[in-house]
Amino acid sequence: MESFTEAAAATDSSARTFSQVVFTDIPHSYPPATPITCGYTLSTSLQPNPRDWVGIFKVGWSTTKDYHTFVWAEPCVDVEGQQSLTRQVVFKEYYLPKDEIEFYQFCYVDSTCQVRGASTPFCFRNPAEQSMESSADDDLLVITTQEQLEQSGREKAELQRELKKIMEEKETLKRDLQKEQQEAASLKGQNEQKEKEKSELVDELEQIKAQNESLKSTLEQLKEMDHLKEEMLTQMTKQMEIQERNAAEQLKISQSVSLDGASRQNETQAKDKYDRAVMKINQLKEEREELRGRVDAQCEEIATLNAKIREQERELFKVKDSIQLVQVDLQSSEKEKERLSAEVKSLQSLAHNIDDLKRENQELRRRLPEQETPQNGPDDSLRVQCETLIGQLQDAQAKLAAEREETKNSKSRMEYLDRELHAVRQQLESVIRSFEQEQRKSSKQELQLREANEMIADKASIVEENENTISLLSHEKDELARYNQTLVSDLEGLRRAYADLQAAPPADSQQPQPETPEQEENLYENIGDPEEEALECRHCQERFPFITREELEQHEQSHRVCPFCTMICDNMEQAVFEDHVYGHEL
């Protein structure tokens, strides 16, 4: 008893939920391949939700997942701003069922997947068929015998069996036609994809050509840079040899000239500076050899790059040839696609003919139970129609077999083209990878060349500074040599004057007073050492009479002198002076 009450309560609750949405103006059938409009009315007890939807279900459905298609039930707002009770949704023709035999119904499903309303069943049929089915035939009075009735019954059964066979063959033909259409669509998509791939391959080839041209230009620039480097190295070597010769000549001149104490100190300083200059020149020579080795290595790398670029050009030519072959295959596949499209059109016409045959079979099925007359004329006509239908079906089967063979051939051809495209793609990817590697190597070499150029420029500036210092040293040595020559000539003149004075006879009768040995010593001291009376600073070239050597050294130490170029920097600040000295060391 309790189970009966629970079942009754469940049926009442389901009825209440199903009655919350009422579908209005639902016809018995809708025309196929046309959009349909479904109108429905919501009750006040149902609160609509944007996630509610209306679906088309086949009659006999069990769950809400058995829908064929659905449309979201979007709420519409009327002029007064309140939600209206009567609404409608539109189903597009593309998503509607294609079966003309089955019956369907609309169902309103809320956001919790509960069915709130269902419509009366309907089907999808043409109006002509519906009118033919709805139009009733005129009543006829037929008088016949039992034997004729039995014979007509047997013929009717045979015709029904033949019709069943024809319907089964028609279904198989329809399935085969759908498969052929799907295969044709897939072939069409593959052809479009291959055209896209072809365009992408052409773009990649253009990019590779542009990159090859840029590589060629960079290689030419690298060759020019190498030529300039060699010229600079030859010029630097010539300059270094000239500087070494000048330095050797200056050394010979400085060694041949006899100097005093101050000149000897200057000579030692000049020798130190010369030794430092020679050490720097040797360092520059070693760096030049290192640069030559780097340039040789870079030349070898450039030669290898040229060989790799030639190989890549050969591979590009091969890829171009394969792309031309692929283009030829694509053109042939396009022709096959056009032929297949024509065949698909013929199959569509066959499908229309099959639909016509289906309609004729339905008419025959409908008229067979009504026609129980003993006349042989209609039976003969039916037999003739069945025979013609059988012949048409056999022709259609032969055409479908030929179409299947052609589609198999086209499939094999497309697979072969796919394999060729895959191989061409792999070749292009390998070429692109190798080209990127060569680009990276060329960029590294360009950086190395820039660094080498910067180093060469720095070395050239250092060489120029060394040349300036050597020229300054040679100028100082020339001045010292001239000064020493003047001193030697003065000494010789004084000695000759002293000798003349000693050899000259006395001018008057008075005997000359004999000179004391102290005076003679002072005289020889003045003659032999004239710089004690006026000492000269070796930095500022200023003469100081009547000072001692210690005072002259103190004066010289008070100067701020650059140890490289012997420039007096008394007026410079300490930071500026340090920057000047460090500039010579770089």
Rosetta blueprint (number, residue, H / E / L):
1 M L
2 E H
3 S H
4 F H
5 T H
6 E H
7 A H
8 A H
9 A H
10 A H
11 T H
12 D H
13 S H
14 S H
15 A H
16 R H
17 T H
18 F H
19 S E
20 Q L
21 V E
22 V E
23 F E
24 T E
25 D L
26 I L
27 P L
28 H L
29 S E
30 Y E
31 P L
32 P L
33 A L
34 T L
35 P L
36 I E
37 T E
38 C E
39 G E
40 Y E
41 T E
42 L E
43 S L
44 T L
45 S L
46 L L
47 Q L
48 P L
49 N L
50 P L
51 R L
52 D L
53 W E
54 V E
55 G E
56 I E
57 F E
58 K E
59 V L
60 G L
61 W L
62 S L
63 T L
64 T H
65 K H
66 D H
67 Y E
68 H E
69 T E
70 F E
71 V E
72 W E
73 A L
74 E L
75 P L
76 C L
77 V E
78 D L
79 V L
80 E L
81 G L
82 Q L
83 Q E
84 S L
85 L L
86 T E
87 R E
88 Q E
89 V E
90 V E
91 F E
92 K L
93 E H
94 Y H
95 Y H
96 L L
97 P L
98 K L
99 D L
100 E L
101 I L
102 E L
103 F L
104 Y E
105 Q E
106 F E
107 C E
108 Y E
109 V E
110 D L
111 S L
112 T L
113 C L
114 Q L
115 V E
116 R E
117 G E
118 A E
119 S L
120 T L
121 P L
122 F E
123 C E
124 F E
125 R L
126 N L
127 P H
128 A H
129 E H
130 Q H
131 S H
132 M H
133 E H
134 S H
135 S L
136 A L
137 D L
138 D L
139 D L
140 L L
141 L L
142 V L
143 I L
144 T L
145 T L
146 Q H
147 E H
148 Q H
149 L H
150 E H
151 Q H
152 S H
153 G H
154 R H
155 E H
156 K H
157 A H
158 E H
159 L H
160 Q H
161 R H
162 E H
163 L H
164 K H
165 K H
166 I H
167 M H
168 E H
169 E H
170 K H
171 E H
172 T H
173 L H
174 K H
175 R H
176 D H
177 L H
178 Q H
179 K H
180 E H
181 Q H
182 Q H
183 E H
184 A H
185 A H
186 S H
187 L H
188 K H
189 G H
190 Q H
191 N H
192 E H
193 Q H
194 K H
195 E H
196 K H
197 E H
198 K H
199 S H
200 E H
201 L H
202 V H
203 D H
204 E H
205 L H
206 E H
207 Q H
208 I H
209 K H
210 A H
211 Q H
212 N H
213 E H
214 S H
215 L H
216 K H
217 S H
218 T H
219 L H
220 E H
221 Q H
222 L H
223 K H
224 E H
225 M H
226 D H
227 H H
228 L H
229 K H
230 E H
231 E H
232 M H
233 L H
234 T H
235 Q H
236 M H
237 T H
238 K H
239 Q H
240 M H
241 E H
242 I H
243 Q H
244 E H
245 R H
246 N H
247 A H
248 A H
249 E H
250 Q H
251 L H
252 K H
253 I H
254 S H
255 Q H
256 S H
257 V L
258 S L
259 L L
260 D L
261 G H
262 A H
263 S H
264 R H
265 Q H
266 N H
267 E H
268 T H
269 Q H
270 A H
271 K H
272 D H
273 K H
274 Y H
275 D H
276 R H
277 A H
278 V H
279 M H
280 K H
281 I H
282 N H
283 Q H
284 L H
285 K H
286 E H
287 E H
288 R H
289 E H
290 E H
291 L H
292 R H
293 G H
294 R H
295 V H
296 D H
297 A H
298 Q H
299 C H
300 E H
301 E H
302 I H
303 A H
304 T H
305 L H
306 N H
307 A H
308 K H
309 I H
310 R H
311 E H
312 Q H
313 E H
314 R H
315 E H
316 L H
317 F H
318 K H
319 V H
320 K H
321 D H
322 S H
323 I H
324 Q H
325 L H
326 V H
327 Q H
328 V H
329 D H
330 L H
331 Q H
332 S H
333 S H
334 E H
335 K H
336 E H
337 K H
338 E H
339 R H
340 L H
341 S H
342 A H
343 E H
344 V H
345 K H
346 S H
347 L H
348 Q H
349 S H
350 L H
351 A H
352 H H
353 N H
354 I H
355 D H
356 D H
357 L H
358 K H
359 R H
360 E H
361 N H
362 Q H
363 E H
364 L H
365 R H
366 R H
367 R H
368 L L
369 P L
370 E L
371 Q L
372 E L
373 T L
374 P L
375 Q L
376 N H
377 G H
378 P H
379 D H
380 D H
381 S H
382 L H
383 R H
384 V H
385 Q H
386 C H
387 E H
388 T H
389 L H
390 I H
391 G H
392 Q H
393 L H
394 Q H
395 D H
396 A H
397 Q H
398 A H
399 K H
400 L H
401 A H
402 A H
403 E H
404 R H
405 E H
406 E H
407 T H
408 K H
409 N H
410 S H
411 K H
412 S H
413 R H
414 M H
415 E H
416 Y H
417 L H
418 D H
419 R H
420 E H
421 L H
422 H H
423 A H
424 V H
425 R H
426 Q H
427 Q H
428 L H
429 E H
430 S H
431 V H
432 I H
433 R H
434 S H
435 F H
436 E H
437 Q H
438 E H
439 Q H
440 R H
441 K H
442 S H
443 S H
444 K H
445 Q H
446 E H
447 L H
448 Q H
449 L H
450 R H
451 E H
452 A H
453 N H
454 E H
455 M H
456 I H
457 A H
458 D H
459 K H
460 A H
461 S H
462 I H
463 V H
464 E H
465 E H
466 N H
467 E H
468 N H
469 T H
470 I H
471 S H
472 L H
473 L H
474 S H
475 H H
476 E H
477 K H
478 D H
479 E H
480 L H
481 A H
482 R H
483 Y H
484 N H
485 Q H
486 T H
487 L H
488 V H
489 S H
490 D H
491 L H
492 E H
493 G H
494 L H
495 R H
496 R H
497 A H
498 Y H
499 A H
500 D H
501 L H
502 Q H
503 A H
504 A L
505 P L
506 P L
507 A L
508 D L
509 S L
510 Q L
511 Q L
512 P L
513 Q L
514 P L
515 E L
516 T L
517 P H
518 E H
519 Q H
520 E H
521 E H
522 N H
523 L H
524 Y H
525 E H
526 N H
527 I H
528 G H
529 D L
530 P H
531 E H
532 E H
533 E L
534 A E
535 L E
536 E E
537 C L
538 R L
539 H L
540 C L
541 Q L
542 E L
543 R E
544 F E
545 P E
546 F L
547 I L
548 T L
549 R H
550 E H
551 E H
552 L H
553 E H
554 Q H
555 H H
556 E H
557 Q H
558 S H
559 H L
560 R L
561 V E
562 C L
563 P L
564 F L
565 C L
566 T L
567 M L
568 I E
569 C L
570 D L
571 N L
572 M L
573 E L
574 Q H
575 A H
576 V H
577 F H
578 E H
579 D H
580 H H
581 V H
582 Y H
583 G H
584 H H
585 E H
586 L L
